[in-house]
Amino acid sequence: MLRVMCRTHLLFHRRVSGTNRLYRILSENSYGVYIFHLPILVVYQYALDGIELGPFAKFILAAILGVVTSYALTYVLRRFAVMRKVI
């Protein structure tokens, strides 16, 4: 079992350890996502309150929308020089 885990780790490390444009964008925007994700998730949770879905479905939907919205908001705000210095 340990051998399989080590080989999987090495394969993953060789494939993903490099940097590309997507990883760079995600990395540059991570602090802004950290700041904005909580208020955005609260808004989505209140918005999903009246919808007839199970709690797990609401959780998944809010999580996906929250992550995407947080990264999009941070990406747009970082285009302004003043905001780039802050986030």
Summary of the structure (lengths in Angstrom):
residues: 87
radius of gyration: 17.7
end to end distance: 42.7
largest distance: 51.1
contacts: 189
relative contact order: 0.12
helix: 80%
strand: 0%
